[in-house]
Amino acid sequence: MNEGVRLNKFLASCAVGSRRKCDELIQAGRVEVNGSPCLNMGTRVAPGDHVRVDGKRVVAREPVVVAFHKPRGLVCTREDELGRATIYGLLPQSLRALHHVGRLDLDSEGLLILTNDGDLSQQLMHPSKSVEKEYLVTANQAFQNEHLDQFLEGVYTSEGKLKAKAIERLSPRRIKVVLDHGAKRQIRVMFEQLGYQVTKLLRVRIGGLWLGDLEPGRFAILNKLEIGMLLGTAEEAPPKRPKPRKKPRA
């Protein structure tokens, strides 16, 4: 009977990265178990074993998943070479080691997930999972009906053919956009290709999890039900919105 957990799963629980990334680290000879280099993908880690990556010991962490309302004007990075403010400046010290899952650009706002769970990150980001993301988008001019149809059929850009899964007009200059595959700055690129400038972009949903009343700069630590909703695995759960937590005081 095998004891312990597979090495790649253990590494993912240490916030090293997704299991796929951890497999690559093992294959590259960058992982040691109990003082010896380990290239065996089937190795299992038991309590008491010592595991190192690039010479640094790693230990399993309790999974933490956070819903954060990213305000406009912040970048999704830990340190910015241009000196711009980052999302981590609004998080308490205890959450600053979490990795953001995907990103929202400087001028975009809304729901952002942060976690130390590499497997969860992979499930949310991998194209095969087709996790929906919903946005409210305001443009500098009224949308033409034929352009709304074109968003669904596909817009040819320098990034390739990009399209939305669903579109709904909310007002002459405001629409709801649902994506299930996301290229970098996809909505802005699509709009610009058709002659529109995005003046506001707000992400309100990822999977089955809504931004709700979570105010800009605030966060909520998700429970198992909410994580299931995020991944679309929760059964018959009502629309759930994260309970806001206050911003840490400066």
BAKOLVO-133850 format. One record per residue: residue in three letters; x, y, z of N, C-alpha, C in turn. Coordinates in steps of 0.02 Angstrom, whole numbers, padded with zeros to 5 digits, always signed. Example, Ala and Ser with C-alpha at 12.3 -4.5 7.8 and 13.67 -1.06 7.14 Angstrom:
BEGIN
ALA+00660-00284+00390+00615-00225+00390+00660-00165+00390 SER+00642-00112+00354+00684-00053+00357+00645+00002+00394 
This chain:
BEGIN
MET+00042-00060+00000+00000+00000+00000+00044+00063+00000 ASN+00033+00108-00046+00073+00169-00050+00051+00218+00004 GLU+00100+00247+00037+00087+00298+00088+00107+00366+00062 GLY+00078+00418+00093+00094+00486+00073+00059+00506+00009 VAL+00081+00563-00018+00051+00591-00079+00104+00596-00133 ARG+00082+00595-00196+00129+00601-00251+00168+00667-00245 LEU+00231+00664-00267+00275+00721-00258+00248+00784-00291 ASN+00220+00778-00352+00195+00838-00386+00136+00870-00348 LYS+00094+00828-00319+00038+00854-00280+00062+00888-00217 PHE+00113+00858-00185+00142+00888-00125+00171+00957-00142 LEU+00209+00961-00197+00240+01024-00216+00187+01077-00231 ALA+00132+01056-00264+00078+01103-00278+00048+01130-00213 SER+00043+01087-00162+00015+01108-00097+00062+01155-00060 CYS+00125+01158-00083+00174+01205-00054+00175+01271-00091 ALA+00128+01280-00138+00123+01341-00178+00182+01350-00224 VAL+00212+01294-00245+00267+01297-00294+00240+01312-00364 GLY+00180+01286-00378+00149+01297-00443+00099+01242-00457 SER+00073+01240-00518+00026+01187-00537+00062+01120-00539 ARG+00025+01065-00541+00057+00999-00544+00100+00993-00607 ARG+00077+01022-00661+00116+01019-00723+00183+01054-00714 LYS+00182+01113-00684+00244+01149-00672+00289+01109-00625 CYS+00259+01077-00575+00298+01038-00527+00330+00977-00562 ASP+00294+00947-00609+00323+00891-00648+00385+00915-00686 GLU+00381+00975-00713+00438+01003-00750+00498+01014-00704 LEU+00484+01036-00642+00538+01047-00594+00572+00980-00576 ILE+00530+00928-00568+00557+00862-00551+00600+00836-00608 GLN+00574+00841-00669+00611+00817-00727+00677+00855-00737 ALA+00678+00918-00716+00739+00959-00725+00790+00946-00669 GLY+00773+00902-00622+00820+00886-00569+00826+00939-00515 ARG+00776+00981-00509+00778+01037-00462+00747+01021-00394 VAL+00723+00958-00387+00689+00938-00326+00730+00884-00290 GLU+00737+00892-00224+00770+00843-00181+00721+00817-00129 VAL+00725+00752-00116+00685+00721-00063+00733+00689-00014 ASN+00731+00710+00048+00775+00684+00101+00849+00687+00081 GLY+00867+00743+00049+00937+00755+00033+00963+00728-00032 SER+00921+00692-00070+00943+00663-00133+00901+00690-00191 PRO+00933+00706-00248+00895+00727-00307+00844+00674-00327 CYS+00783+00697-00345+00730+00650-00362+00704+00664-00432 LEU+00711+00614-00476+00687+00619-00545+00627+00572-00557 ASN+00608+00535-00505+00555+00486-00511+00487+00520-00502 MET+00447+00524-00556+00383+00558-00553+00334+00524-00506 GLY+00345+00459-00492+00298+00422-00449+00315+00425-00376 THR+00368+00461-00358+00388+00466-00287+00331+00493-00245 ARG+00323+00464-00185+00271+00487-00139+00304+00517-00077 VAL+00274+00569-00052+00301+00605+00006+00259+00588+00067 ALA+00293+00564+00119+00259+00545+00181+00274+00597+00235 PRO+00233+00600+00288+00248+00646+00343+00319+00634+00369 GLY+00355+00688+00380+00423+00682+00404+00476+00687+00350 ASP+00456+00678+00287+00503+00686+00231+00522+00759+00223 HIS+00583+00770+00201+00608+00838+00188+00614+00848+00113 VAL+00581+00898+00087+00581+00912+00015+00609+00981+00003 ARG+00654+00986-00046+00684+01050-00064+00676+01063-00139 VAL+00665+01126-00157+00664+01147-00227+00717+01201-00235 ASP+00763+01188-00280+00820+01233-00290+00856+01247-00225 GLY+00861+01195-00184+00898+01200-00121+00860+01229-00063 LYS+00798+01252-00074+00758+01283-00022+00703+01236+00000 ARG+00699+01224+00066+00648+01177+00090+00578+01206+00081 VAL+00532+01163+00061+00462+01183+00052+00418+01140+00097 VAL+00365+01170+00122+00318+01134+00166+00247+01147+00141 ALA+00204+01098+00152+00135+01103+00129+00099+01158+00167 ARG+00056+01194+00132+00016+01247+00163-00057+01230+00159 GLU-00095+01257+00205-00168+01250+00200-00191+01291+00140 PRO-00233+01261+00098-00257+01300+00040-00296+01362+00062 VAL-00280+01418+00030-00316+01480+00043-00339+01508-00024 VAL-00402+01525-00030-00429+01554-00091-00465+01619-00072 VAL-00446+01673-00105-00472+01739-00088-00505+01771-00150 ALA-00564+01799-00139-00596+01841-00190-00579+01913-00172 PHE-00553+01950-00220-00530+02019-00208-00562+02064-00261 HIS-00586+02122-00239-00612+02171-00286-00555+02218-00304 LYS-00524+02205-00361-00468+02247-00384-00494+02316-00404 PRO-00468+02368-00375-00487+02435-00397-00450+02455-00461 ARG-00476+02503-00495-00442+02531-00553-00378+02566-00529 GLY-00326+02565-00572-00265+02601-00556-00211+02560-00521 LEU-00223+02495-00512-00174+02451-00482-00153+02398-00532 VAL-00092+02374-00527-00069+02320-00571-00066+02255-00533 CYS-00075+02200-00569-00074+02133-00539-00004+02105-00541 THR+00037+02128-00498+00105+02103-00492+00129+02117-00421 ARG+00180+02080-00400+00204+02090-00332+00247+02153-00327 GLU+00289+02164-00377+00330+02224-00381+00328+02250-00452 ASP+00321+02315-00459+00315+02344-00526+00377+02384-00542 GLU+00408+02369-00599+00470+02403-00619+00461+02477-00631 LEU+00398+02497-00645+00384+02568-00656+00362+02604-00593 GLY+00361+02567-00537+00343+02598-00474+00269+02610-00463 ARG+00227+02577-00504+00154+02587-00496+00128+02547-00436 ALA+00073+02570-00408+00043+02535-00351+00017+02466-00373 THR+00023+02416-00330+00003+02348-00346-00054+02325-00300 ILE-00087+02272-00321-00143+02245-00281-00119+02223-00212 TYR-00056+02202-00207-00032+02175-00143-00026+02228-00089 GLY-00024+02291-00108-00022+02344-00059-00087+02351-00020 LEU-00141+02322-00046-00206+02325-00012-00221+02262+00029 LEU-00177+02213+00025-00189+02150+00061-00149+02148+00126 PRO-00176+02115+00177-00136+02107+00239-00075+02064+00226 GLN-00025+02071+00269+00037+02035+00260+00027+01960+00253 SER-00023+01933+00288-00035+01861+00288-00058+01834+00220 LEU-00081+01879+00175-00106+01857+00110-00060+01878+00052 ARG-00005+01910+00067+00037+01937+00014+00079+01885-00022 ALA+00079+01823+00004+00115+01769-00030+00071+01734-00081 LEU+00006+01750-00083-00040+01718-00130-00025+01740-00201 HIS-00039+01695-00248-00030+01711-00319-00098+01731-00349 HIS-00097+01781-00392-00159+01800-00426-00171+01752-00484 VAL-00234+01733-00495-00253+01687-00548-00275+01729-00608 GLY-00235+01731-00660-00248+01777-00714-00236+01848-00689 ARG-00262+01896-00726-00251+01965-00705-00303+02011-00735 LEU-00308+02070-00708-00346+02126-00737-00296+02182-00748 ASP-00299+02215-00806-00249+02266-00820-00260+02329-00778 LEU-00214+02376-00785-00212+02436-00743-00280+02472-00740 ASP-00314+02479-00797-00375+02518-00800-00439+02477-00790 SER-00431+02411-00777-00489+02368-00767-00498+02355-00692 GLU-00558+02336-00674-00574+02324-00604-00620+02264-00597 GLY-00631+02242-00534-00678+02189-00523-00648+02127-00490 LEU-00682+02071-00499-00667+02009-00464-00601+01978-00486 LEU-00558+01966-00438-00493+01934-00449-00484+01881-00396 ILE-00459+01822-00416-00447+01767-00369-00373+01763-00354 LEU-00358+01755-00290-00289+01743-00268-00287+01679-00227 THR-00234+01640-00234-00231+01576-00198-00159+01551-00193 ASN-00149+01503-00147-00085+01467-00144-00093+01396-00170 ASP-00151+01382-00200-00167+01315-00225-00152+01312-00300 GLY-00096+01281-00317-00076+01278-00387-00124+01239-00431 ASP-00155+01186-00403-00203+01147-00442-00265+01189-00459 LEU-00288+01227-00410-00346+01270-00422-00331+01322-00476 SER-00272+01351-00473-00252+01400-00524-00255+01368-00593 GLN-00229+01307-00598-00228+01273-00662-00299+01259-00687 GLN-00344+01239-00642-00413+01224-00663-00448+01287-00687 LEU-00434+01343-00656-00467+01405-00676-00440+01434-00741 MET-00376+01421-00754-00343+01452-00811-00340+01409-00873 HIS-00343+01343-00865-00332+01299-00923-00390+01306-00974 PRO-00374+01316-01037-00427+01326-01088-00477+01269-01091 SER-00456+01207-01076-00502+01150-01080-00558+01154-01029 LYS-00549+01193-00976-00600+01199-00924-00655+01249-00942 SER-00640+01295-00987-00688+01344-01012-00727+01378-00955 VAL-00691+01402-00904-00723+01437-00848-00746+01506-00873 GLU-00810+01519-00864-00838+01583-00888-00816+01641-00845 LYS-00807+01698-00878-00794+01761-00844-00841+01814-00874 GLU-00875+01850-00831-00925+01898-00854-00904+01970-00837 TYR-00913+02014-00885-00890+02084-00879-00946+02132-00897 LEU-00946+02189-00864-00988+02246-00884-00941+02297-00916 VAL-00956+02315-00978-00909+02356-01018-00945+02419-01042 THR-00913+02476-01031-00939+02540-01056-00890+02566-01109 ALA-00917+02591-01165-00875+02616-01219-00887+02691-01228 ASN-00846+02722-01270-00849+02794-01281-00904+02814-01329 GLN-00938+02765-01360-00992+02780-01407-01041+02722-01409 ALA-01099+02735-01437-01151+02683-01440-01129+02625-01485 PHE-01148+02565-01465-01131+02506-01504-01180+02496-01562 GLN-01153+02479-01619-01195+02461-01676-01215+02388-01669 ASN-01277+02372-01687-01302+02304-01679-01259+02253-01718 GLU-01237+02272-01778-01197+02224-01817-01130+02210-01784 HIS-01105+02257-01745-01043+02246-01709-01053+02198-01651 LEU-01111+02202-01619-01125+02155-01565-01127+02084-01593 ASP-01157+02076-01650-01158+02010-01683-01088+01987-01699 GLN-01046+02035-01720-00977+02017-01740-00936+01995-01679 PHE-00951+02024-01621-00916+02001-01560-00928+01927-01548 LEU-00987+01903-01565-01004+01833-01556-00974+01789-01611 GLU-00973+01816-01672-00948+01777-01729-00872+01775-01730 GLY-00840+01827-01704-00768+01830-01701-00740+01891-01735 VAL-00691+01922-01703-00658+01982-01729-00586+01964-01745 TYR-00563+01978-01805-00494+01963-01824-00449+02019-01800 THR-00399+02001-01759-00353+02049-01731-00281+02024-01740 SER-00233+02063-01719-00163+02042-01723-00150+01983-01677 GLU-00195+01971-01629-00189+01914-01584-00224+01852-01611 GLY-00255+01858-01671-00293+01803-01699-00367+01819-01696 LYS-00409+01769-01708-00481+01779-01706-00505+01772-01634 LEU-00535+01825-01609-00560+01828-01541-00635+01836-01541 LYS-00670+01802-01495-00742+01809-01492-00767+01800-01421 ALA-00828+01824-01411-00861+01818-01346-00909+01759-01348 LYS-00923+01731-01289-00972+01677-01284-01043+01705-01284 ALA-01052+01763-01252-01118+01794-01248-01111+01870-01244 ILE-01160+01905-01272-01163+01978-01272-01234+01999-01254 GLU-01241+02050-01213-01308+02078-01199-01302+02153-01193 ARG-01343+02189-01232-01343+02263-01228-01380+02284-01164 LEU-01349+02328-01125-01381+02354-01065-01403+02426-01074 SER-01369+02462-01118-01386+02531-01136-01350+02545-01201 PRO-01359+02603-01232-01325+02615-01296-01249+02605-01293 ARG-01218+02625-01237-01145+02620-01233-01120+02567-01183 ARG-01165+02528-01157-01146+02480-01104-01172+02411-01121 ILE-01127+02360-01117-01147+02292-01132-01118+02244-01081 LYS-01149+02186-01078-01123+02130-01038-01087+02083-01085 VAL-01027+02062-01067-00987+02017-01109-00967+01956-01067 VAL-00978+01896-01095-00957+01834-01062-00904+01801-01106 LEU-00847+01785-01075-00793+01749-01109-00784+01681-01076 ASP-00765+01630-01115-00746+01567-01084-00675+01547-01103 HIS-00643+01588-01145-00572+01583-01159-00546+01654-01162 GLY-00490+01668-01132-00467+01737-01129-00397+01746-01155 ALA-00390+01790-01206-00324+01811-01228-00307+01875-01189 LYS-00245+01895-01192-00222+01954-01156-00261+02016-01180 ARG-00291+02051-01133-00329+02113-01147-00382+02101-01202 GLN-00413+02042-01201-00457+02022-01256-00512+02072-01271 ILE-00548+02093-01220-00606+02137-01232-00582+02204-01261 ARG-00531+02233-01233-00506+02297-01258-00482+02290-01331 VAL-00447+02236-01346-00421+02225-01413-00478+02218-01463 MET-00530+02178-01446-00588+02169-01490-00623+02235-01503 PHE-00634+02273-01450-00670+02337-01457-00630+02385-01500 GLU-00565+02390-01487-00523+02437-01524-00522+02419-01599 GLN-00524+02354-01613-00523+02332-01683-00585+02357-01721 LEU-00640+02365-01685-00702+02388-01716-00715+02462-01705 GLY-00665+02498-01679-00670+02570-01674-00697+02598-01609 TYR-00700+02557-01557-00726+02580-01492-00669+02586-01442 GLN-00677+02631-01395-00630+02637-01340-00666+02619-01275 VAL-00638+02573-01238-00668+02552-01174-00654+02605-01122 THR-00706+02632-01091-00697+02682-01039-00704+02653-00969 LYS-00737+02594-00964-00742+02560-00900-00751+02485-00912 LEU-00713+02445-00875-00718+02372-00882-00719+02343-00811 LEU-00774+02310-00794-00784+02282-00728-00799+02207-00733 ARG-00758+02164-00703-00772+02092-00702-00817+02077-00642 VAL-00875+02048-00655-00924+02037-00602-00933+01964-00584 ARG-00906+01918-00625-00916+01846-00610-00859+01805-00639 ILE-00840+01753-00600-00795+01701-00624-00828+01635-00606 GLY-00840+01592-00657-00876+01530-00644-00945+01547-00617 GLY-00962+01519-00559-01026+01534-00528-01020+01581-00469 LEU-00962+01613-00462-00950+01659-00406-00957+01731-00429 TRP-00998+01769-00393-01012+01839-00412-00973+01888-00368 LEU-00957+01945-00396-00925+01999-00359-00973+02026-00306 GLY-01035+02033-00324-01086+02056-00277-01070+02123-00245 ASP-01076+02126-00179-01068+02189-00143-00997+02200-00117 LEU-00951+02159-00139-00882+02167-00118-00855+02233-00145 GLU-00837+02278-00102-00817+02345-00123-00744+02347-00147 PRO-00727+02396-00188-00658+02401-00213-00607+02401-00156 GLY-00555+02359-00164-00503+02355-00114-00516+02307-00058 ARG-00576+02277-00057-00592+02229-00005-00586+02157-00030 PHE-00582+02110+00016-00573+02040-00002-00617+01996+00042 ALA-00625+01933+00020-00661+01883+00059-00626+01817+00051 ILE-00614+01782+00106-00585+01715+00103-00642+01666+00089 LEU-00635+01626+00036-00689+01582+00013-00691+01517+00052 ASN-00752+01492+00063-00760+01426+00094-00766+01373+00039 LYS-00775+01311+00058-00777+01256+00010-00834+01263-00040 LEU-00892+01285-00016-00950+01294-00060-00934+01347-00113 GLU-00906+01402-00090-00890+01457-00137-00836+01436-00187 ILE-00789+01396-00165-00737+01371-00211-00769+01325-00262 GLY-00817+01284-00240-00853+01240-00286-00892+01280-00337 MET-00921+01336-00316-00958+01378-00362-00910+01410-00413 LEU-00852+01429-00389-00801+01458-00432-00783+01410-00489 LEU-00777+01346-00471-00758+01294-00519-00818+01263-00555 GLY-00879+01281-00533-00938+01252-00564-00953+01182-00541 THR-00927+01163-00481-00939+01095-00455-00989+01094-00398 ALA-01011+01152-00374-01060+01154-00320-01127+01133-00348 GLU-01162+01090-00311-01227+01064-00334-01284+01106-00307 GLU-01324+01132-00354-01385+01169-00338-01373+01223-00286 ALA-01317+01257-00292-01303+01311-00245-01335+01376-00270 PRO-01365+01415-00225-01393+01479-00246-01337+01527-00264 PRO-01351+01580-00303-01299+01628-00319-01267+01654-00255 LYS-01203+01644-00249-01168+01662-00188-01121+01720-00200 ARG-01122+01767-00155-01079+01825-00162-01033+01829-00101 PRO-00969+01841-00112-00922+01841-00056-00941+01892-00003 LYS-00932+01871+00060-00942+01918+00116-00882+01963+00120 PRO-00892+02028+00119-00834+02073+00116-00795+02074+00181 ARG-00730+02082+00174-00686+02094+00231-00657+02164+00223 LYS-00647+02198+00277-00623+02266+00273-00551+02268+00249 LYS-00534+02323+00215-00465+02334+00196-00423+02342+00258 PRO-00361+02317+00257-00317+02328+00315-00301+02402+00322 ARG-00294+02423+00383-00275+02493+00394-00201+02503+00377 ALA-00188+02562+00350-00118+02577+00333-00076+02585+00396 
